[in-house]
Every structure is written in C-alpha cells, then in structure tokens.
Amino acid sequence: MTFRKPVPGPTLGPSIAEILESHATGTGTPAATAARVADAIAARGDDGTWISTVPREQLIAAAEAIERRPAARTLPLYGVPFGVKDSIDVAGVPTTLSCPDFAYVPEVTAAVVQHLLDAGALYVGKTNLDQFATGLNGTRTPLTVPRSVYGNEMISGGSSSGSALAVALGQVPFAVATDTAGSGRVPAALNGVVGFKPSRGVISAVGLVPACKSLDCITIMAGSINDADRAFDVMAAEDENDSWSRARGKRHNGAPIRVGLPSPQELDFFGDSDMETAHLAFRERLSRGSTVVDAPLSPFLEAGALLYSGPWVAERLVEFADFLAAQPESIHPVVRDILRSGERYTAVDAFAAQQKLQELRAQVGRLWRQMDVLVVPTIGTTFTVAQVLERPIDCNTMLGHYTHFGNLLDLTGVAVPVGHTGDGRPLSVTILGPALSDDTVLDLAARLLDEPRDTSPATQIHQTLTTPVPSHEENS
C-alpha cells in the first residue's frame, strides 16, 4: 500500500526518568501528572485505546495517596503512570478480555501489577486488546477498533493494541502487555515504540488470563529502552505460585555482540517492496558497525508454523472451552472460529508436534554457538483495517511470520523502531536471543536507538514471592 500524504507517528510524553526528576525536584507532582494524563485521555475520546480508566478525581486522589507514602520520593517509580492490558487482573476492576459477557471482577491484583504499585507507580486503566488475546491485528474486538498513530486507517496491531497506543500517544511512558504469538511486538512495530518480550517466566503471569499458558509472557511497551529497563527491574521477580517462574539472566558482560542475519532470500515482505528496501538499507547500516554472521531462518519459521497449524491452538480451549460451549454468540466470529479449530486435534497430534518442536529447538540451540542474537523484521508488511476485515486469517498469518516462533522456541526479544519506509510507514526490527539473554538483546537495542545504558548490575527490587496469590479462576 502507498500513502498519499505525510503521516504523523508516535508523540511520546515525558519519560520515566523525566517524570521522576520532576517529582523529586518539585517542578511537578504525582497529582499534577495524574491530571495531565486524565486530560490527555479525555481529549482523545473513545479511540479504542482504553477499555476502562480510573476517573479523573479518583486518579488524582490515588496520586496524592502515593505522595503521602513514607519515603515516597525514593520509590523507583514514584508517581509514574502506567496502563494494564485487560487480560491482567487489577483488584476491583473488571477483567473483560474485550468480551463483556466473559467479564469478572477479581479480588486480588496480578503479581506483576502489584510490584508496580508497590514501587510507587500510578495505575491509570485497562487497555484494549484483540478478544481473548487472540490475534495480532487489533480488529478482533466488539469495542472501538483502534488505529495506528501513523494514520491512513492502518491497523494498530494486536493483541496488545491499546498498550502500544497508550505509549505512542504519550499518555503513559510504559504499559503492561502480553505476548503469546507476537502480541507484545507487532503493535509496537505498527506504532513506532519499543515492545520488550522478556524470557518466559521472568515476570510472573499469576493473575493473567492465559491464552496459551505454556507460552504466555508478560511484556512491556515503552517509549525507550531506558523506560523498558526501569519497568523491567520492578516487574521481574520469581514467584513460587507461577509454575513457569525463573530468575532473570545475567547482565551482558560488555563483549561484542555477534549478530545473526538471515539471507535476504529467506526474508519475505509479501510483495511490499518499500518495506523490503527500507529493511535491507537498515541491515547495511547494522553490518557496518557490528560483527555479523549468517543465520538460517528456516528452523525458526518451521517452529512458527506449528503454532496455528498445530495443536497449540487447542491450548486456548483449556481456558475458554466452557465459555465457548455456553455462550458462543458472545465471542467475536473470527476468535470463535479459531477456538473451534482447536477441537480437531488429538493427543497423538500434540505429541507429534512436541517431538517436532523439540527437534527444532535443538537445531536452533546449536545456532546460538555462533551468534548471540538474531535480527529479523518485526513485520514484513502493514495492512489497513479494511484489508484485515476482508482477509482476517491471511493478514494475521503474515503479521506473525517473524513472531510466531518466539515463545515456542523459548526466546527473548525486543522490537525497536529503526526508521520509516519510503512512503512513511514505520520500520521495526526485532532482536531475538536465547532464554535469559534479556540483557544482551536490550543492550543491542539501546545501541541501535543510540541510547546510553547503565551496565552495572540491576538492583534486585523484589525477592521471591512467598505469599500465595490466587489466580483469576479462584476469584471469578
């Protein structure tokens, strides 16, 4: 597609560092920040970014309560506003998953959100998503369909559509999102922001309504790597109530990072010549300043193909089968068809796919001996809302071409904006690494964005949780 006129793009608000400095020096206050955020959201109206928000006066009161906490100004996120994807529990606030008939009101806040609140962060509201976190395009919702900040009816990406938009619109410096098949990366790419998908289990998923529990990751949308780092330092914590929990990996040791690049012949841009030209130009710039090695893409793509053309789609029925059976008309038609497609798989199919995936994991594991990260396009092309509505499955599959394999292969990754196509659309690449190499991918991302980054050991803010945190099933 070709744009006929210049387009806007992200308009980032104050960074976490700027907000903290303002609050610490007294040039601003958490209450003033709360008022600014509430006014900015109100000025936009219902644009599909938020499903629910804290009313203005209540938000200001919450900020004033943070100001009164002991040693408030020493809190790592003192008065910093943030949004939460509406598949993650906040006590007393409906969790809807963009399906009003599925909604319930939890009594307990998700562990990751509680960490942020304990660190002084200001909860603003719940962000929009593709229903049941099933989709990469942002159109699978009965609510207002969001659009990219780049305009021209471009999709926002999903399923973490609202989380990316809230950051790209400058309303919050970071937002909590999720990623099963690319939901924390595709919306970031389409809105020109950072989408960080940590290693699975490093951030507790207790209090998240799972899409595919064995694959789900809590992720971070942010305007910069520094903002992602600051949020990650608070959010990362082992949780004995999360059976996939594990400690974060070591800091990057400062050694040169070996960058794996697939052959251009292995890359697919689905006929989008402008996107291909822009990406190859970026690769040329990257190659001039990095240690580059050849990396075959085929085992990654083979793994990705297993996600929706294999039995993992049936894992969604663990959570939603009863609701599908009882209230099928309450589910978005495309999401309903995807859920029903999981019913055809057998136990034999599941074991065969697991064996195939293990073979591919072994192949990919050997590749990390010669490279530290793999750099690929985040998306190969873009679509308008109308194009996705006309071809919902085909478009979604193309959007996930470079993301579907990430969690199946137990990778970490960060999507970063690296420019624009010749016709003004956002250009994004994803830096992928093996599990627990989060700091390495963040380090290279910071270099690509020309951001200075502190390489000293991260402060351990949280210890392993010992207090049982009920899951949403126990509260619904």
Buried (B, 14 or more C-beta within 10 A) or exposed (E): BEBEEEBEBBEBBBBBBEBBEBBBEEEBBBBBBBBBBBEBBEEEEEBBBBBBBBEBEEBBEBBBEBBEEEEBBEBBBBBBBBBBBBBBBBBEBBBBBBBEEBBBEBEBBBBBBBBBBBBBBBBBBBBBBBBBBBBBBBBBBEBBBBBBBBBBEBBBBBBBBBBBBBBBBBBBBBBBBBBBBBBBBBBBBBBBBBBBBBBBBBBBBBBBBBBBBBBBBBBBBBBBBBBBBBBBBBBBBBBBBBEBBBBBBEBBEEEEBBBBBBEEEBBBBBEBEBBBEBBEBBBEEBEEEBEBBEBBBEBBBBBBBBBBEBBBBBBBBEBBBEBBEEEEEBBBEBBBEBBBBBEEBEEEEBEEBBEBBEEBBEBBEEBBEEBBBBBBBBBBBBBBBEBBBEEBBEBBBBBBBBBBBBBBBBBBBBBBBBBBBEBBBBBBBBBBBBBBBBBBBBBBBBBBBEBEBEEEEBEEBBEEBEEEBBBBEEBB
